[in-house]
Amino acid sequence: MADVILLILLVCVLYFLLCLLIAFVRAMLPGKRSRRSRFKDTFWTFFLEILNPLNWF
């Protein structure tokens, strides 16, 4: 049981880090908007996707 909980926590941490990485890379790309706003928009878009139960199937 503890292994399953540890695995779930590890997956959540890895997902969080992946969202951070994608948002950071996208924020570094040139564009008209500021880097901070692009980072914030990208991070929350990817991070909230995991909360959508329709994506779980």
C-alpha positions, 0 to 999 in steps of 0.5 A: 500500500505504501508503494502505491502511495509513493508511486502516485506521489512520484508521478505527481511530482514528475508531472509538476516538473514536466509542466514547469519545464514546458512552461519555461521553454515556451516562455523563452521563445520570442513573442509579443507578450512578456515571458512571465505572462506566457509562463503563467498561462502555459503552466496553469494550462498544462497543470490543470489538464490533469484535473480534468477527468475526461483526460484520464480515459 
